[in-house]
């Protein structure tokens, strides 16, 4: 089975967007998968759609994962993943819950990376980038910590990286190396599935 892409799991302000940009600098094949979004707020990493369009995709069985957070709905369309693979891109998907991680990766093999920062660093980064909803982001951090604790027995990551004091380029290099190693392992064994 072909390695489908990279999943970056972590709370808000753990560096998912920054590391994704650094990965793209290392190798242009690494590219953010733009989620579908219904709602308001940041648009730079999303494609806004109507509720009707999302319902059509849902009915067609095209949604790999659907998330409700910050009063918005986010979704990943399987056709986007497939189109990126056809274009020889490696999709990078950001998730904030273990349920989303499991749902996304249930249909194929992905490099699973946990990015983490302390709650204090989450708040500092959120405020420094001007988030108008830092309180909600801290609530999401608390939920992510509780989520990890609740699923400690069932979740496995290929890499767990604290980004608190790490340089984004160094983190990206580690992830790119892990992706290459896991992809090569999968090619040699006929399938990917070994997790550390």
Backbone bond lengths (Angstrom), bond angles and torsions (degrees), N, CA, C in turn:
res aa  C-N    CA-C-N  psi(-1)  N-CA   C-N-CA  omega(-1)  CA-C   N-CA-C  phi
1 X - - - 1.455 - - 1.524 109.24 -
2 X 1.298 116.50 138.99 1.467 122.44 -178.78 1.529 110.27 -78.89
3 X 1.320 115.26 138.57 1.458 120.49 175.40 1.519 107.85 -68.25
4 X 1.339 117.41 121.05 1.467 121.20 -170.56 1.523 113.89 -79.34
5 X 1.327 117.95 -32.56 1.448 119.78 -177.07 1.511 111.19 169.17
6 X 1.326 115.08 -157.35 1.458 122.74 -177.19 1.521 108.81 -123.69
7 X 1.318 115.66 132.70 1.463 121.07 173.11 1.514 107.57 -109.51
8 X 1.337 115.71 122.77 1.463 120.84 174.37 1.523 107.60 -102.15
9 X 1.318 115.17 112.19 1.459 121.72 178.06 1.516 108.40 -101.33
10 X 1.323 116.65 137.77 1.454 119.02 174.40 1.504 111.20 170.21
11 X 1.314 115.67 164.24 1.463 120.28 178.92 1.523 110.69 -72.73
12 X 1.320 117.66 170.81 1.462 119.89 175.25 1.527 110.67 -55.39
13 X 1.316 115.52 145.07 1.467 123.51 175.61 1.528 113.55 68.22
14 X 1.340 116.46 18.54 1.468 118.87 176.60 1.524 111.78 -85.30
15 X 1.328 117.04 -4.47 1.449 120.41 174.95 1.515 115.22 105.04
16 X 1.324 118.44 14.41 1.464 120.37 -176.89 1.531 111.82 -58.20
17 X 1.313 117.56 -48.12 1.471 120.37 -178.87 1.522 111.57 -69.19
18 X 1.311 117.24 -41.27 1.465 121.52 -179.49 1.526 110.86 -64.93
19 X 1.322 116.85 -42.91 1.466 120.81 179.19 1.528 110.10 -68.38
20 X 1.325 117.25 -37.35 1.467 120.25 177.48 1.521 110.51 -60.85
21 X 1.322 117.05 -44.61 1.464 120.71 177.75 1.526 110.87 -61.99
22 X 1.331 117.37 -39.73 1.470 120.93 178.97 1.521 111.06 -67.18
23 X 1.327 117.39 -36.78 1.468 120.89 176.41 1.533 110.55 -62.17
24 X 1.324 116.31 -42.99 1.469 120.60 179.37 1.528 111.33 -64.71
25 X 1.334 117.18 -30.48 1.462 120.59 176.62 1.532 110.64 -69.87
26 X 1.320 116.39 -35.65 1.458 120.97 179.91 1.527 111.12 -70.49
27 X 1.337 115.52 -43.44 1.466 121.48 -176.72 1.522 107.91 -150.44
28 X 1.309 117.28 118.95 1.461 121.43 -175.40 1.526 113.28 -65.65
29 X 1.314 117.22 -12.37 1.471 118.73 175.80 1.531 111.22 -68.76
30 X 1.323 117.28 -28.37 1.463 120.40 177.01 1.522 108.40 -73.33
31 X 1.324 116.73 124.07 1.465 120.25 -176.73 1.529 110.41 -145.99
32 X 1.309 115.31 140.06 1.453 120.84 175.92 1.519 109.84 -62.92
33 X 1.309 116.51 132.07 1.449 120.83 170.30 1.522 106.75 -83.51
34 X 1.305 115.79 116.68 1.464 120.73 -179.41 1.528 108.69 -76.11
35 X 1.307 115.51 114.16 1.459 119.86 178.08 1.521 110.30 -71.64
36 X 1.312 114.91 155.66 1.455 121.25 170.64 1.520 107.24 -79.06
37 X 1.329 116.75 146.83 1.465 119.39 -176.24 1.520 110.30 -143.45
38 X 1.328 113.89 136.19 1.461 121.82 168.99 1.516 105.74 -116.19
39 X 1.327 117.27 123.68 1.456 119.45 178.87 1.510 111.76 142.63
40 X 1.332 114.06 -147.54 1.452 121.06 -175.88 1.523 109.16 -131.14
41 X 1.326 115.24 179.14 1.460 120.10 175.52 1.508 112.30 98.36
42 X 1.325 115.00 -155.12 1.461 122.27 -175.05 1.528 111.61 -51.97
43 X 1.319 114.81 138.85 1.463 119.81 -179.24 1.523 112.38 -120.03
44 X 1.327 117.32 -10.28 1.459 119.78 -171.06 1.526 114.45 -65.77
45 X 1.306 119.10 -21.39 1.463 121.12 -178.22 1.530 112.17 -115.86
46 X 1.328 117.08 12.17 1.465 120.41 -172.66 1.519 111.77 -135.31
47 X 1.321 114.94 157.36 1.457 122.10 170.06 1.525 106.90 -111.92
48 X 1.329 116.55 115.17 1.459 120.29 -178.84 1.522 110.01 -74.27
49 X 1.324 115.08 136.69 1.464 122.06 178.23 1.515 108.73 -133.86
50 X 1.316 115.97 166.79 1.463 120.93 176.60 1.521 109.33 -86.46
51 X 1.318 115.41 161.68 1.467 120.73 176.34 1.528 110.22 -61.10
52 X 1.330 116.43 -35.78 1.463 120.70 179.92 1.525 111.28 -65.06
53 X 1.327 115.79 -42.50 1.469 119.57 179.49 1.529 110.24 -64.32
54 X 1.323 116.49 -44.16 1.461 119.56 179.60 1.528 110.60 -62.83
55 X 1.314 117.30 -38.46 1.464 120.91 178.00 1.527 110.87 -63.07
56 X 1.323 117.51 -39.65 1.469 121.10 177.75 1.534 110.36 -62.15
57 X 1.322 116.52 -43.16 1.464 120.22 178.28 1.528 111.06 -65.55
58 X 1.314 116.23 -40.29 1.467 121.28 178.66 1.529 109.91 -61.00
59 X 1.338 116.04 -47.17 1.472 120.76 -179.41 1.525 111.59 -64.52
60 X 1.324 117.17 -30.76 1.464 121.27 179.19 1.528 112.08 -81.57
61 X 1.335 117.41 -2.47 1.460 121.50 179.37 1.516 113.79 73.59
62 X 1.323 116.25 25.79 1.466 120.09 -175.62 1.523 114.24 -92.69
63 X 1.323 119.32 -6.78 1.463 120.42 -176.54 1.528 110.69 -90.45
64 X 1.323 115.37 117.88 1.460 120.54 176.91 1.522 111.24 -76.43
65 X 1.325 115.32 -35.37 1.462 120.50 179.77 1.524 107.81 -155.33
66 X 1.330 114.46 146.39 1.461 121.17 178.68 1.528 107.58 -138.24
67 X 1.320 115.86 129.61 1.456 121.72 -173.65 1.519 110.90 -128.59
68 X 1.310 116.63 142.19 1.463 122.02 173.51 1.527 107.71 -115.57
69 X 1.337 114.71 120.21 1.471 119.67 179.93 1.521 108.98 -158.19
70 X 1.319 116.19 147.17 1.467 123.71 179.04 1.531 111.36 56.79
71 X 1.321 117.24 27.90 1.457 121.02 -179.67 1.519 113.62 77.62
72 X 1.330 117.32 9.51 1.459 122.63 -179.93 1.523 110.20 -116.97
73 X 1.325 115.63 167.66 1.465 122.07 172.88 1.517 107.25 -119.74
74 X 1.330 115.85 132.56 1.454 122.72 179.68 1.529 107.67 -122.85
75 X 1.332 117.29 145.31 1.464 119.81 -179.70 1.524 110.50 -149.27
76 X 1.334 114.48 154.96 1.460 122.08 175.48 1.518 107.52 -115.37
77 X 1.332 115.44 123.20 1.461 122.85 179.56 1.528 108.42 -91.13
78 X 1.322 117.02 126.01 1.460 121.12 -179.77 1.529 111.14 -58.03
79 X 1.314 117.30 -31.05 1.468 119.97 179.57 1.526 111.79 -66.34
80 X 1.315 117.69 -30.25 1.459 121.06 176.33 1.527 109.99 -67.28
81 X 1.330 116.52 -43.32 1.466 120.94 177.90 1.525 109.41 -60.63
82 X 1.329 116.15 -45.89 1.463 120.53 -178.48 1.528 111.77 -65.77
83 X 1.329 117.45 -40.32 1.465 120.90 179.20 1.525 110.76 -64.65
84 X 1.324 116.98 -38.88 1.462 120.04 178.34 1.523 110.16 -65.55
85 X 1.315 117.03 -41.58 1.470 120.38 178.06 1.528 110.64 -62.45
86 X 1.323 116.48 -42.31 1.477 120.85 177.79 1.527 111.28 -60.26
87 X 1.327 116.56 -33.18 1.467 121.83 -179.82 1.527 111.83 -86.67
88 X 1.347 116.81 10.13 1.468 123.21 -179.38 1.525 112.02 61.33
89 X 1.331 115.48 34.24 1.460 120.54 173.89 1.522 109.57 -102.45
90 X 1.306 115.45 155.59 1.464 122.17 175.52 1.523 106.71 -107.18
91 X 1.349 117.37 106.82 1.463 118.82 -178.59 1.519 112.00 -69.21
92 X 1.322 114.60 138.49 1.463 121.48 173.92 1.521 106.58 -114.51
93 X 1.327 115.54 122.10 1.460 121.43 -178.18 1.521 108.84 -114.96
94 X 1.332 116.09 133.79 1.462 122.10 176.80 1.521 109.06 -96.39
95 X 1.334 116.95 129.60 1.462 120.87 174.83 1.523 109.70 -131.91
96 X 1.326 115.19 154.26 1.453 120.27 -177.99 1.518 114.18 -121.86
97 X 1.339 117.47 6.05 1.465 119.30 178.06 1.524 110.15 -141.06
98 X 1.321 115.06 152.19 1.462 120.70 178.96 1.528 110.16 -66.24
99 X 1.326 117.41 -36.90 1.464 119.83 177.78 1.524 110.50 -59.12
100 X 1.337 117.12 -44.02 1.462 120.33 178.06 1.527 111.35 -65.06
101 X 1.316 116.66 -39.63 1.464 121.25 177.63 1.523 110.30 -58.99
102 X 1.341 116.23 -49.57 1.469 120.44 -179.97 1.523 111.50 -63.15
103 X 1.325 116.74 -43.73 1.460 120.18 -178.11 1.526 110.72 -63.84
104 X 1.325 116.89 -44.94 1.454 121.02 -178.83 1.524 111.59 -63.65
105 X 1.318 116.70 -43.23 1.467 120.38 -173.31 1.524 113.39 -88.47
106 X 1.318 118.20 -1.57 1.469 119.99 -178.78 1.527 112.01 -69.06
107 X 1.333 117.80 -23.05 1.457 120.63 -177.51 1.512 114.55 -99.28
108 X 1.310 118.30 12.14 1.459 120.54 -179.86 1.515 110.70 168.87
109 X 1.304 114.83 171.46 1.464 120.07 -176.78 1.524 111.55 -91.82
110 X 1.307 114.43 130.55 1.458 123.67 179.54 1.527 108.02 -130.68
111 X 1.313 116.43 150.90 1.462 120.18 169.03 1.522 106.03 -75.92
112 X 1.319 116.42 123.15 1.467 121.70 -177.12 1.523 109.10 -103.66
113 X 1.325 115.32 117.97 1.469 120.65 -176.59 1.518 109.46 -123.20
114 X 1.323 115.07 127.84 1.466 121.11 175.27 1.517 108.11 -99.73
115 X 1.335 116.45 120.58 1.467 122.25 173.10 1.516 107.20 -105.67
116 X 1.322 116.81 138.94 1.453 118.75 -174.91 1.517 111.89 -143.28
117 X 1.322 115.06 148.66 1.464 123.29 170.19 1.519 107.61 -141.39
118 X 1.318 115.27 161.97 1.459 119.43 176.09 1.531 109.57 -68.65
119 X 1.306 116.26 162.99 1.465 121.32 177.87 1.532 109.76 -62.07
120 X 1.320 116.33 -38.85 1.455 120.41 179.89 1.524 111.45 -63.78
121 X 1.339 116.45 -40.98 1.464 120.09 178.41 1.528 110.68 -69.24
122 X 1.310 116.73 -35.80 1.468 120.66 175.89 1.528 109.55 -58.12
123 X 1.321 116.02 -46.65 1.465 119.67 -179.98 1.531 111.06 -64.74
124 X 1.318 116.67 -44.49 1.467 120.64 -178.87 1.525 111.35 -61.28
125 X 1.333 116.09 -46.30 1.464 119.56 -179.77 1.533 111.39 -66.13
126 X 1.319 116.45 -41.34 1.465 120.26 -179.77 1.526 110.65 -61.08
127 X 1.318 116.36 -45.53 1.466 119.73 179.72 1.525 111.41 -66.73
128 X 1.332 116.67 -39.26 1.470 119.66 -176.86 1.526 112.15 -68.84
129 X 1.327 117.46 -27.13 1.466 118.95 178.14 1.527 112.33 -92.40
130 X 1.336 115.75 2.39 1.453 120.02 173.21 1.510 116.01 81.27
131 X 1.331 118.35 22.92 1.463 120.19 178.02 1.525 109.38 -60.31
132 X 1.328 118.11 128.84 1.461 119.91 178.54 1.533 113.02 -77.83
133 X 1.338 116.51 -8.17 1.460 121.23 -174.56 1.530 112.02 -125.70
134 X 1.320 116.35 45.18 1.465 120.50 -178.41 1.522 111.62 -55.65
135 X 1.323 117.80 -36.91 1.467 120.67 177.99 1.519 112.08 -58.67
136 X 1.316 116.81 -42.32 1.474 120.77 177.66 1.525 110.68 -66.92
137 X 1.317 116.39 -35.01 1.471 120.12 179.55 1.538 110.23 -68.29
138 X 1.331 116.78 -36.96 1.467 119.61 176.38 1.529 110.59 -68.80
139 X 1.320 116.10 -36.51 1.468 119.56 174.98 1.536 109.48 -62.13
140 X 1.333 117.15 -41.66 1.462 121.05 177.97 1.530 110.56 -64.43
141 X 1.348 117.65 -36.02 1.467 120.55 176.27 1.527 109.32 -62.02
142 X 1.349 116.46 -46.58 1.469 120.82 178.73 1.526 110.82 -59.40
143 X 1.332 116.43 -41.57 1.464 120.75 179.70 1.529 110.56 -65.92
144 X 1.335 117.16 -38.34 1.464 120.60 178.71 1.524 110.92 -65.10
145 X 1.329 116.70 -41.09 1.470 119.94 178.27 1.526 110.48 -63.82
146 X 1.334 116.87 -45.54 1.466 120.93 178.07 1.528 110.88 -63.16
147 X 1.334 116.29 -38.81 1.459 122.14 179.00 1.526 110.69 -61.96
148 X 1.324 116.60 -45.76 1.467 120.28 178.00 1.524 111.12 -62.19
149 X 1.326 116.14 -44.03 1.466 119.75 179.57 1.524 111.13 -61.66
150 X 1.327 116.43 -41.12 1.464 121.05 -177.97 1.526 112.62 -69.56
151 X 1.316 117.25 -26.61 1.463 120.99 -176.03 1.532 112.80 -113.42
152 X 1.314 116.29 21.13 1.467 120.32 -176.22 1.530 112.21 -56.04
153 X 1.329 117.25 -31.33 1.469 121.33 -177.71 1.526 112.83 -82.75
154 X 1.340 117.79 -18.75 1.460 119.43 -170.31 1.523 115.08 -116.41
155 X 1.306 117.79 -7.20 1.468 118.98 -177.87 1.522 110.01 -108.05
156 X 1.332 114.97 139.11 1.454 121.48 179.16 1.521 108.46 -131.80
157 X 1.309 115.42 135.88 1.459 121.34 176.89 1.527 108.88 -117.26
158 X 1.331 115.61 146.66 1.456 120.14 175.09 1.524 110.98 -76.98
159 X 1.330 114.97 -29.89 1.459 121.88 176.42 1.516 108.99 -144.13
160 X 1.325 116.52 140.01 1.463 123.13 171.30 1.518 106.61 -125.05
161 X 1.327 115.96 120.71 1.459 120.44 -172.34 1.519 109.78 -130.85
162 X 1.326 116.35 125.21 1.460 120.95 172.69 1.528 106.90 -84.19
163 X 1.325 116.01 119.02 1.466 120.65 -176.46 1.522 112.74 -94.35
164 X 1.311 116.35 4.58 1.458 121.27 -174.35 1.526 113.23 -51.98
165 X 1.316 116.59 -49.87 1.462 121.16 -178.24 1.524 112.30 -118.80
166 X 1.329 115.93 11.06 1.465 120.08 -175.97 1.523 111.20 -89.21
167 X 1.308 115.56 147.51 1.463 121.62 173.47 1.527 108.11 -78.72
168 X 1.319 116.13 136.58 1.466 120.86 -177.42 1.523 111.89 -57.86
169 X 1.328 117.28 -38.20 1.467 120.43 -178.96 1.524 110.65 -65.00
170 X 1.338 117.35 -39.81 1.463 120.39 178.72 1.527 110.79 -65.86
171 X 1.318 116.75 -41.24 1.470 121.01 177.43 1.527 109.41 -63.21
172 X 1.328 116.79 -44.52 1.464 121.09 -179.91 1.528 111.00 -62.23
173 X 1.308 117.25 -41.01 1.470 119.93 178.61 1.528 110.96 -63.00
174 X 1.311 116.58 -41.25 1.469 119.90 178.07 1.525 110.66 -62.18
175 X 1.329 116.55 -43.89 1.469 120.55 -179.56 1.524 110.75 -66.80
176 X 1.332 117.35 -43.89 1.467 120.33 178.96 1.528 110.99 -60.93
177 X 1.317 116.80 -40.48 1.464 120.65 177.47 1.514 112.17 -64.87
178 X 1.335 116.13 -40.86 1.466 120.16 178.38 1.525 110.75 -66.18
179 X 1.330 116.34 -38.62 1.460 119.77 178.40 1.526 110.19 -63.18
180 X 1.330 116.73 -47.28 1.465 120.74 -179.74 1.528 110.93 -60.79
181 X 1.330 117.03 -42.57 1.459 120.67 -179.38 1.525 111.37 -65.70
182 X 1.322 116.90 -44.22 1.464 120.08 -178.80 1.526 111.05 -68.70
183 X 1.333 116.59 -37.85 1.469 119.95 177.50 1.528 110.21 -64.28
184 X 1.340 117.23 -42.40 1.464 121.01 179.17 1.523 110.51 -65.44
185 X 1.312 116.83 -38.91 1.466 121.64 177.82 1.525 109.70 -61.36
186 X 1.322 116.05 -42.67 1.457 120.55 -179.86 1.510 112.30 -65.48
187 X 1.328 116.97 -38.71 1.463 120.50 179.02 1.516 110.88 -66.45
188 X 1.341 116.04 -38.63 1.454 119.64 -178.89 1.512 112.99 -73.61
189 X 1.345 116.45 -34.40 1.456 119.77 -175.93 1.521 112.82 -93.80
190 X 1.323 116.66 -10.66 1.449 118.91 -177.81 1.508 112.47 92.19
191 X 1.320 117.42 -17.28 1.472 120.54 174.70 1.504 108.77 -160.12
192 X 1.285 114.63 158.04 1.456 120.91 178.61 1.515 106.30 -103.33
193 X 1.272 117.94 143.59 1.442 119.08 177.35 1.507 112.18 178.78
194 X 1.294 117.44 -9.06 1.457 120.50 179.89 1.513 109.23 -74.68
195 X 1.293 117.24 125.34 1.458 122.40 -179.33 1.517 108.61 -123.25
196 X 1.331 115.17 147.41 1.459 119.52 177.21 1.502 110.14 -100.65
